């Protein structure tokens, strides 16, 4: 029996990242992509973040929004304590975490269409040969 769409709760893609602490410990954290509503909320608070989402600007351009994105990626959207802690991280860690969260957010996690089979190597070569222009003979000069 099929499940109702209203009961569907898809698993978000996650990865575990390791951050080295001040005392030298490597600590693992699980981050995930964020919901569209959370992205919209962050973009409302930090308008420069919209350029990052649209792919027009780099992460550094919206650096003030990145702690909010990291908090959301850790499962704590709008949690000011998490945002303050994320803002204290070194710039390389902030940019790295934010980049991974954006990748997880926009990585397709559903199959929208059946994958097309890979063409056989011979068929691929024939297709390339069929696309070559025909040989054109030089024009004859008439006097």
C-alpha positions in Angstrom: 0.0 0.0 0.0 1.5 3.4 -1.0 2.4 5.9 1.7 0.6 9.2 1.8 2.7 12.2 0.7 1.7 13.9 4.0 3.3 11.1 5.9 6.5 11.3 4.0 9.6 12.6 5.9 12.6 12.2 3.6 16.1 11.8 5.1 18.2 14.8 4.5 21.7 14.2 3.2 24.3 14.5 6.0 28.1 14.2 6.4 30.3 14.1 9.4 33.0 16.8 9.6 35.9 16.8 12.0 37.0 20.0 13.7 40.2 20.2 15.6 39.7 21.9 19.0 42.1 24.3 20.7 43.5 21.5 22.8 44.3 19.3 19.8 41.3 17.0 20.0 39.6 16.1 16.7 35.8 16.3 17.3 33.3 15.0 14.8 30.0 16.9 14.1 27.2 15.9 11.8 26.0 18.6 9.4 23.1 18.5 7.0 21.5 20.5 4.3 18.9 23.0 5.4 15.3 23.4 4.4 14.2 26.0 1.8 12.2 27.9 4.5 15.4 28.2 6.6 17.4 29.4 3.6 14.7 32.0 2.9 14.7 33.1 6.5 18.5 33.6 6.5 18.3 35.5 3.2 15.7 37.8 4.7 18.0 38.6 7.6 21.1 38.8 5.4 20.2 40.0 1.9 23.7 39.4 0.6 23.2 35.7 1.2 20.7 35.6 -1.6 23.6 36.1 -4.1 25.3 33.0 -2.6 22.1 30.9 -3.0 21.6 32.0 -6.6 25.3 31.2 -7.4 26.2 34.8 -8.3 28.4 35.6 -5.3 31.0 33.7 -3.3 30.6 32.8 0.3 32.9 35.5 1.6 30.5 38.2 0.2 27.8 37.1 2.7 30.1 36.2 5.6 27.8 37.8 8.2 25.1 35.1 7.2 27.4 32.1 7.5 27.1 31.6 11.3 23.3 31.4 10.8 23.8 28.9 8.0 26.1 26.8 10.1 23.7 26.8 13.0 20.9 25.7 10.7 23.2 23.0 9.2 23.8 21.7 12.7 20.0 21.5 13.3 19.7 24.7 15.3 18.1 27.2 13.0 17.6 30.6 14.7 19.5 29.5 17.8 21.5 32.6 18.8 23.9 30.6 21.0 24.9 28.3 18.0 25.2 31.3 15.8 27.5 33.2 18.2 29.7 30.1 18.6 29.9 29.6 14.8 30.9 33.3 14.5 33.9 32.6 16.8 35.3 29.8 14.6 38.4 30.6 12.3 37.5 31.9 8.9 38.7 28.7 7.1 36.5 26.6 9.3 33.4 28.8 8.8 33.9 28.9 5.0 34.5 25.1 4.9 31.5 24.3 6.9 29.2 26.7 5.1 30.4 25.3 1.7 29.6 21.8 2.8 26.2 22.8 4.0 25.4 24.5 0.8 26.5 21.4 -1.2 24.3 19.2 1.0 21.4 21.6 0.7 21.4 21.6 -3.1 22.5 18.0 -3.8 19.7 16.1 -5.5 18.5 13.4 -3.1 15.6 12.0 -5.3 15.6 10.4 -8.6 13.7 12.7 -10.9 14.0 10.5 -14.0 15.4 7.1 -15.0 19.1 7.4 -15.7 20.0 7.0 -19.4 22.3 4.0 -20.1 25.9 4.9 -21.1 26.5 4.6 -24.8 28.8 1.8 -26.0 32.2 3.1 -27.0 31.7 2.1 -30.6 28.3 4.0 -30.7 30.0 7.0 -29.2 32.7 7.0 -31.9 30.1 6.6 -34.6 28.1 9.5 -33.2 31.3 11.7 -33.3 32.0 10.6 -36.9 28.4 11.4 -38.0 28.8 15.0 -36.6 32.0 15.7 -38.7 31.3 18.0 -41.6 31.4 16.6 -45.1 34.6 17.1 -47.1 34.2 20.1 -49.3 36.2 20.1 -52.5 37.9 23.3 -53.5 36.0 25.6 -55.9 37.0 25.4 -59.5 38.2 28.7 -60.9 36.8 29.6 -64.2 38.5 32.2 -66.5 
